[in-house]
Amino acid sequence: MTAAPIPGSPLATAGVFEVGALGDAYRSGALTPADVIREVGRRIRSRGDDGVWIALDLEGALAAATELGTEPDPAQALWGIPFAVKDNIDVVGWETTAACPGFAYTPVETATAVRKLEEAGAILVGKTNLDQFATGLNGTRSPYGIPRSVSDPSMISGGSSSGSAVAVAAGLVAFALGTDTAGSGRVPAALNGIVGHKPSRGLVSTAGVVPACRSLDCVSVFAHSVREATAIVDIMAGVDPADPWTRALRAPVGDEFVARGLRLAVPIAPELSEEHGYDQAWIAALVQLTEAGVELVEVDLAGFTEAGRLLYEGPWLAERLAGTAEFLGERPDHVHPVVRALLQRGSTVSGVDVFDGIDRLRTLERDAADVLGPVDALLAPTTPTTFSVEEMLADPIDRNARLGQYTTFGNLLDLAAISIPTATGRPDRPFGVSVIVAAGADAQMHGVAAALERVLRPGSTHRLEAARAPAPPAERTLPIAVVGAHLSGMPLHGELTALDARLRTATATAPEYRLYALNTVPAKPGLVRVATGGSAIQVEVYDLPIKNVGVFLAGIASPLGLGTVRLESGEEVHGFLCEPIATEGAPDVSAYGGWRTYLASR
């Protein structure tokens, strides 16, 4: 939970520190960097031992803020902005521990990424906790404590950049650096309701970063908006002679697009947690995007997830081990037992395994490029579920792997990604979606993500986005409930949008219906009203212009037809119903509560 600022202070209404808002306050004279650092210290102290920090230097930060004075330097884009750094990133004067006290060392140079931020005027407050050696996506693998979700302290924060994500989400700093090899810059962002930006590999130098998987590692950014995160990446970007893995790529900042007209690939029926409301949060996001004029194209991500498995189940385990092999061999008892077990798997990898893996990955990279080629970006859930700390400690490996289903493939397939939060039905369960593009397309990712953020961010409204297009004249419409292939994101949804149908609501029927899986191509359900033993079935209700109803009716093939559907509210609308004879021998899938949930179960 964010600490409440001191009443009467210039920060009295602030919940979190935002880079842009602080800059405005500095330029107006309402705040000084010293004011902000004092408030940072107060907030950190009020949270107590929250597992976020491995090292703090509030006195040093205040001295640096005081030295900056009160007049902003226009040449320093981050003048007076407080930030934190994950403690696997080197900073002169600070120990680097990688969350392993026995591994700790004192660096002689500051990591290139951090140096650029400090040159831009940012003030380092402290170094944050992480899953040891950046091995994990859950935030529970550290001897320095367990950072927990800002929305529910019983839940994991996500990892490995756990402390950095919580420091930003809790309003302790304006932004923070993490690292991202398998999703560590995105999963904790999603689980704490903030933005997590993982640039293309090689766009930002990893010189001065403890390797997790050297060829895949990225420095990532946690912030409160796409624009701020991208601007920070831009400051750090560039080829670095100290890092042979950097490469000359286009700048990450690009034009911000309008949502209407974007074409996004989305996974077919993703398996998302019903317990935590992630299934409904994803559907709601798709509905919002569709209504805002985004075209959604379903794609099969089997090749993506196969690539992701190569990291923890394939030859890249050997590269994981390479960064810590000497220390692990000499001092295995100093390594967290779960981390040790994972790293030691790398010793079983042979040279043949490595080259077979490289060959297979090249094929999967080409297939991924074919998926991304026709669309502006891939949109996926950032993580399919979450767990309590207790659950994660009870099953630390399999549950950790589940968290990375939609992130682990990113760096292996040479993709860039940014996670943005969405509105959910449960404020205690933040949910994020990721915009994913090919390497070097970071500017395009910025444009797409900024457009989607305006649609999806909590408190925002896609109506503002839609207002950019000329408003259609008022006309009579007919409400039509769809239950299957015409749902948003489904194969026949385009038939509705082509006829200017607009979503009215996502709801459910009255508990008077049974749903059957018909033997059709594409797969369709059959909704039948019954006298007894009915269930409530999820539907979407669209307003279809009267002038287009005839065209729509002409496209409905037997055994389906348009009849009257009663909603849970008691309202009756037109909707798809099925001839009962067609359901003979068809599986009854009513128990799933809807067609999406049934498809996900398959």
JOMOFEN-V207603 format. One record per residue. N is the residue number from 1. RES is the residue in one letter. OMEGA is omega in whole degrees, 0 to 359 (none if undefined). D_CENTER is the distance of its C-alpha to the mean C-alpha in whole Angstrom. Layout:
BEGIN
N,RES,OMEGA,D_CENTER
N,RES,OMEGA,D_CENTER
END
This chain:
BEGIN
1,M,180,20
2,T,179,21
3,A,180,25
4,A,180,27
5,P,179,29
6,I,178,32
7,P,178,34
8,G,179,36
9,S,176,34
10,P,180,32
11,L,189,29
12,A,181,30
13,T,184,28
14,A,172,25
15,G,178,22
16,V,175,19
17,F,175,20
18,E,185,19
19,V,183,20
20,G,181,22
21,A,178,24
22,L,178,25
23,G,178,26
24,D,181,28
25,A,177,30
26,Y,183,31
27,R,180,33
28,S,183,34
29,G,181,36
30,A,181,34
31,L,170,32
32,T,176,33
33,P,179,31
34,A,176,33
35,D,184,32
36,V,181,29
37,I,176,29
38,R,179,31
39,E,176,29
40,V,180,26
41,G,180,29
42,R,180,30
43,R,180,26
44,I,180,26
45,R,182,29
46,S,178,29
47,R,178,26
48,G,183,28
49,D,185,27
50,D,178,23
51,G,184,22
52,V,192,20
53,W,167,23
54,I,178,25
55,A,178,27
56,L,172,28
57,D,181,30
58,L,177,31
59,E,177,34
60,G,179,33
61,A,179,31
62,L,177,33
63,A,179,36
64,A,179,33
65,A,180,33
66,T,179,36
67,E,178,37
68,L,180,35
69,G,185,37
70,T,182,37
71,E,181,37
72,P,176,33
73,D,183,34
74,P,179,32
75,A,181,32
76,Q,186,29
77,A,182,26
78,L,184,25
79,W,175,28
80,G,183,28
81,I,180,24
82,P,179,23
83,F,180,21
84,A,184,20
85,V,175,20
86,K,188,19
87,D,161,22
88,N,181,22
89,I,187,22
90,D,170,26
91,V,179,28
92,V,181,31
93,G,178,33
94,W,172,30
95,E,170,30
96,T,183,27
97,T,189,27
98,A,181,24
99,A,176,24
100,C,184,27
101,P,181,30
102,G,180,33
103,F,192,31
104,A,177,31
105,Y,179,32
106,T,184,33
107,P,178,32
108,V,177,34
109,E,175,32
110,T,177,29
111,A,184,26
112,T,182,26
113,A,180,22
114,V,180,24
115,R,180,27
116,K,179,26
117,L,179,24
118,E,176,27
119,E,177,29
120,A,173,27
121,G,181,28
122,A,183,25
123,I,180,27
124,L,181,25
125,V,183,25
126,G,178,25
127,K,193,23
128,T,182,20
129,N,182,20
130,L,167,18
131,D,189,18
132,Q,182,22
133,F,179,22
134,A,180,18
135,T,181,19
136,G,178,16
137,L,190,13
138,N,176,14
139,G,181,16
140,T,189,19
141,R,181,21
142,S,174,23
143,P,181,26
144,Y,179,26
145,G,184,24
146,I,171,21
147,P,183,18
148,R,181,17
149,S,180,15
150,V,184,16
151,S,180,16
152,D,185,18
153,P,176,20
154,S,187,21
155,M,177,17
156,I,176,15
157,S,191,13
158,G,182,11
159,G,0,12
160,S,183,14
161,S,188,13
162,S,183,14
163,G,180,17
164,S,181,15
165,A,181,12
166,V,180,15
167,A,179,17
168,V,184,15
169,A,180,14
170,A,178,18
171,G,180,19
172,L,176,21
173,V,182,20
174,A,176,19
175,F,180,16
176,A,174,16
177,L,169,16
178,G,168,14
179,T,184,14
180,D,175,12
181,T,181,14
182,A,183,12
183,G,186,9
184,S,175,10
185,G,184,9
186,R,181,5
187,V,180,6
188,P,174,8
189,A,181,6
190,A,184,5
191,L,178,8
192,N,172,10
193,G,178,9
194,I,179,9
195,V,175,7
196,G,188,7
197,H,173,9
198,K,182,10
199,P,173,13
200,S,174,16
201,R,176,18
202,G,177,21
203,L,179,20
204,V,182,20
205,S,172,22
206,T,173,22
207,A,183,26
208,G,177,26
209,V,176,23
210,V,185,24
211,P,168,23
212,A,175,21
213,C,199,21
214,R,184,23
215,S,184,22
216,L,188,19
217,D,174,18
218,C,166,16
219,V,183,16
220,S,184,13
221,V,170,12
222,F,181,11
223,A,184,12
224,H,178,13
225,S,177,12
226,V,183,12
227,R,182,15
228,E,179,16
229,A,181,13
230,T,179,15
231,A,179,18
232,I,175,18
233,V,181,17
234,D,179,20
235,I,183,22
236,M,191,21
237,A,173,21
238,G,177,25
239,V,184,27
240,D,179,28
241,P,180,31
242,A,181,30
243,D,182,27
244,P,179,29
245,W,176,25
246,T,181,24
247,R,182,25
248,A,180,26
249,L,178,23
250,R,178,23
251,A,185,22
252,P,182,18
253,V,179,19
254,G,177,20
255,D,176,21
256,E,186,19
257,F,169,19
258,V,183,20
259,A,183,18
260,R,179,22
261,G,176,22
262,L,179,19
263,R,185,19
264,L,170,16
265,A,176,16
266,V,181,14
267,P,177,14
268,I,172,18
269,A,180,18
270,P,180,15
271,E,185,15
272,L,185,14
273,S,173,15
274,E,182,18
275,E,184,19
276,H,177,16
277,G,181,15
278,Y,178,12
279,D,180,15
280,Q,178,16
281,A,179,13
282,W,179,12
283,I,180,15
284,A,178,16
285,A,179,13
286,L,179,15
287,V,179,18
288,Q,182,17
289,L,178,16
290,T,180,19
291,E,179,21
292,A,175,20
293,G,178,22
294,V,175,19
295,E,181,20
296,L,182,18
297,V,181,19
298,E,180,19
299,V,178,19
300,D,181,19
301,L,182,17
302,A,179,19
303,G,178,20
304,F,183,16
305,T,174,16
306,E,177,20
307,A,181,19
308,G,181,16
309,R,180,19
310,L,184,21
311,L,184,19
312,Y,179,20
313,E,185,23
314,G,190,25
315,P,179,26
316,W,171,23
317,L,180,24
318,A,178,27
319,E,174,25
320,R,181,24
321,L,187,27
322,A,184,29
323,G,185,27
324,T,188,28
325,A,183,31
326,E,180,34
327,F,181,33
328,L,179,32
329,G,183,35
330,E,187,37
331,R,184,36
332,P,182,34
333,D,179,34
334,H,184,32
335,V,178,29
336,H,187,27
337,P,179,28
338,V,178,25
339,V,179,24
340,R,180,28
341,A,180,28
342,L,182,25
343,L,183,26
344,Q,175,29
345,R,182,28
346,G,182,28
347,S,181,32
348,T,183,33
349,V,179,31
350,S,176,34
351,G,178,34
352,V,178,35
353,D,182,31
354,V,184,30
355,F,173,31
356,D,179,31
357,G,179,27
358,I,181,27
359,D,180,29
360,R,181,27
361,L,180,24
362,R,177,25
363,T,181,26
364,L,177,22
365,E,180,21
366,R,179,24
367,D,178,23
368,A,178,19
369,A,178,21
370,D,179,23
371,V,186,20
372,L,186,18
373,G,185,22
374,P,186,22
375,V,178,19
376,D,179,17
377,A,169,14
378,L,176,12
379,L,181,10
380,A,170,8
381,P,178,6
382,T,176,4
383,T,187,7
384,P,184,10
385,T,172,12
386,T,183,13
387,F,170,16
388,S,177,19
389,V,180,20
390,E,179,23
391,E,182,22
392,M,179,20
393,L,181,23
394,A,182,25
395,D,194,23
396,P,185,21
397,I,182,21
398,D,180,20
399,R,175,18
400,N,180,16
401,A,180,16
402,R,181,14
403,L,186,11
404,G,185,11
405,Q,184,12
406,Y,179,9
407,T,190,8
408,T,181,12
409,F,192,14
410,G,183,12
411,N,177,15
412,L,180,17
413,L,177,17
414,D,180,17
415,L,171,14
416,A,183,12
417,A,175,8
418,I,180,6
419,S,178,3
420,I,181,5
421,P,177,7
422,T,174,9
423,A,178,13
424,T,176,14
425,G,181,17
426,R,180,17
427,P,179,16
428,D,178,16
429,R,177,13
430,P,181,10
431,F,180,7
432,G,173,4
433,V,184,4
434,S,171,4
435,V,189,8
436,I,182,10
437,V,178,14
438,A,178,17
439,A,179,18
440,G,180,19
441,A,183,18
442,D,180,16
443,A,176,18
444,Q,178,17
445,M,177,13
446,H,182,14
447,G,180,16
448,V,184,14
449,A,179,11
450,A,178,14
451,A,181,15
452,L,179,13
453,E,180,12
454,R,179,15
455,V,195,15
456,L,187,12
457,R,176,12
458,P,179,14
459,G,179,18
460,S,180,18
461,T,178,20
462,H,179,19
463,R,177,23
464,L,179,23
465,E,182,22
466,A,183,24
467,A,178,27
468,R,179,27
469,A,179,28
470,P,181,32
471,A,180,32
472,P,178,34
473,P,179,37
474,A,179,38
475,E,180,39
476,R,180,39
477,T,176,37
478,L,178,37
479,P,181,34
480,I,179,33
481,A,178,31
482,V,189,29
483,V,187,28
484,G,189,27
485,A,178,27
486,H,177,27
487,L,179,24
488,S,180,21
489,G,181,19
490,M,191,22
491,P,184,25
492,L,181,27
493,H,181,25
494,G,177,26
495,E,178,30
496,L,183,29
497,T,179,27
498,A,179,30
499,L,175,33
500,D,175,31
501,A,181,30
502,R,182,27
503,L,174,25
504,R,182,27
505,T,168,25
506,A,187,23
507,T,179,26
508,A,176,28
509,T,166,32
510,A,183,34
511,P,186,35
512,E,190,37
513,Y,170,36
514,R,182,35
515,L,182,33
516,Y,176,34
517,A,184,32
518,L,179,35
519,N,182,36
520,T,175,35
521,V,356,33
522,P,181,30
523,A,180,30
524,K,173,31
525,P,173,31
526,G,180,34
527,L,183,35
528,V,175,38
529,R,183,39
530,V,182,41
531,A,180,44
532,T,176,43
533,G,181,40
534,G,178,37
535,S,172,34
536,A,184,31
537,I,181,29
538,Q,178,26
539,V,168,27
540,E,181,25
541,V,181,28
542,Y,173,29
543,D,182,32
544,L,178,33
545,P,182,36
546,I,183,40
547,K,183,41
548,N,183,38
549,V,181,39
550,G,180,42
551,V,181,39
552,F,180,37
553,L,183,39
554,A,182,41
555,G,181,38
556,I,184,38
557,A,175,39
558,S,14,41
559,P,180,41
560,L,177,38
561,G,180,40
562,L,179,39
563,G,180,40
564,T,181,39
565,V,178,36
566,R,181,37
567,L,181,33
568,E,178,33
569,S,185,34
570,G,178,37
571,E,177,37
572,E,180,38
573,V,173,36
574,H,180,37
575,G,181,35
576,F,172,35
577,L,185,37
578,C,174,39
579,E,184,42
580,P,183,43
581,I,183,45
582,A,182,42
583,T,180,40
584,E,181,43
585,G,179,41
586,A,180,38
587,P,174,35
588,D,184,35
589,V,183,31
590,S,184,31
591,A,180,30
592,Y,177,26
593,G,180,27
594,G,184,25
595,W,180,25
596,R,182,21
597,T,177,21
598,Y,180,24
599,L,179,23
600,A,181,20
601,S,182,23
602,R,none,24
END
